[in-house]
Amino acid sequence: MSFFVEPPRRERAINAPPVVLALLGVLVAIHLVLTVIVPDWQEWAIIYGARVPIRFTDTNPLGFGLASLTLVSHAMLHGSAMHITVNGLWLLIGGARVARVSGPGRFLALFFACAVAGGLAHLVTNWASFIPMLGASGGIAGLMAAAMRIHY
């Protein structure tokens, strides 16, 4: 019997893979920069970074190239603290399992592919809308679907 017993290992409070925490950190950092640090940039970011379906028509003065970039950039913007909080929680819940199984590269590829698919689905169903779409909900929904597929 040993008098020197090692203390039990403690589990981390947030047991998510580094890629999930990094993605969450980037999303939160962008939101904080646009809402707290430099709030004047928020309007600019929504005008040029959010996905607005009417931009994909031939009457768009910004061109199709900039409109295509918004299929990804909209996923990095959030409308409020509650929006980023709920998306962040679901990212931690669903993203952790997917990242452990698929690895960091495939995890990010799946997230952005689902974000683009969500943006295209919104585009198809709201073709002539002037209302901007923003948030990572499309990417996170894809991660949740992948997590369910892995689990079941």
N, C-alpha and C positions, 0 to 999 in steps of 0.2 A: 504494500500500500504506500502510495506516495503522499507526502505532505504538501507537495506543490501541485495543485490541481489547476489546470488551465480553465479560465472562465469560458462559459459557452459563447460561441460566435453569435453576434447580433446581426439580425437581418436588417437591411436598409429599409427605411420607411417607404421610399418610393423605389420599387425593385423593377425598374424599366431599363431596357438596353440603352446604351449611350446614344445611338442614332435617334431614338424616340425623344430622349431628353434634349438632344441638339435641335431637332426639328421644332419641338415645343419652345425652346429658348429663342430660336430665330423668329417664330411667329409672335411671341410675347415682346421681343425686342423691337420688331417693326411696329407693333401696336403702340408700345410706349413712346417710341420716337415720334410717331405721327399724332399722338394725343396729348402727351405730357411735355416732352422736350421741345419739339418744334411743331406746335399745333397749326401753324400757318401752312404746313406742308400737307395736312390731311385733305383739304379740298383738292389740291393738285393731284395727290395720289389717287383719290376717288375718280377724278375726271379722266386721268390717263391710265390708271392701273386696274380699275374695276371693269368688269365685262358688261358692256351695254350692247344688247342685240342689234340695235339699229346701226351700229358701226360696221356691221358686216354687209351692209347694202352698198350699192354702187354710188350712193350720194354722200358717202363718208369723206369729209375733207382730209382726215388724218391718214387715209389709205388703209389697205387691207393688211399690210405688214404689222402696223401698230395694233390693229384690232386683233390679229392673231396672237400677239404677245400677251394680251389680256386673258387668253385661255389658261395661262399659268399664273400670271401676276395677281389675278383676282383671289387666288387661294392664299395669298400671303397677307391680305388685308382683312380687317374685321371691323364691324360697325360699332361695337361697344365693348365695355369691360365684361359684361355678361356673355356676349357672343364669344369672345376669346376664352373665357373661363369654361363654358360648356364644351366648346370644341376641344380645348386642352384636356379636359377630363376624359372625353371619349377617345381622344388620341392616346392617352395613357392606358385606357382600358383595352381598346382593340388593337392599338399599334404595338404594344409590348409583345403580345403573342405572335403576331405576324413577323415582327423583326427578329425574334428568337429563332423562328423556323426558317425564314427566308434569307436572313443576312441583311446588312445595311444597304448594299447597292440595289438589291431587288426590292427591298422595303421602300426606298425612296422612289424607284421607278414605278412601283405600284401606286404609291400615293399620288404622284404627279399625273400618271396615266388616268387615274380615277378622277382627279381634279379636272383634267381636260374633258373627260367623258361627261362629268357633271355640267361643265360649262356648255358643251355641245348639246346636251339634253335640254338645258335651259334655253339655248339659242333656237332649237327646233320648235319648242313649245311657246316661245314668246318672240317671234321673229321681228316684229316691228316695235318692240318696247323701248322706251327711253329710260327705263328704271335700271340703275346699275345693280349688278350682282357681285357680291364679294363674300369671302369667307372660305374656309377650308372644308366645308361640309361635304362636298362631293368626294374629295380625297379621303376624308375620314369615314364616310359611308362605305367606300370601297374597301378600306381597311377592316371595318366591322364585318362586312360580308366575307372577306377572306378569313377573318378570325373565326367566324361561325363555321366556315367550311373546314378549317383546320380542327376545330373542336369537335364537330359532329361528323 
